[in-house]
């Protein structure tokens, strides 16, 4: 059974930083792309970033480029998202997901974590 468990969310002031982590279990972690999405109430999940199987390639949404960094540690079955220079519009539930390709579409990802809340106060 595949499980993805996110952690690291919280309440932070504008300009602050957080480091989100997602630990995976249940299948070969290094065989899959990993991604982060975020969602606010009433909206679809928005793509944030993905990282390739070996961690060599990454891709970001324009809205987070230069502020967010995705990375993975295959030996620890973990994908991280370092988020800096936070803005109120970054407030959302952040989800990690795994899938066979690097995609910006949430429907291309099969397994999801339960999410971690990030709240940025102005």
Secondary structure, DSSP 8 states (H G I E B T S, - for coil): --EEEEE--EEEETT--EEEEEEEESS-GGGSEEEEEEE-TTS--EEEEEE-TTS--EEE-TTTTTTEEEEEEGGGTEEEEEE-S--GGG-EEEEEEEESS--S-GGG--EE---EEEEEE-
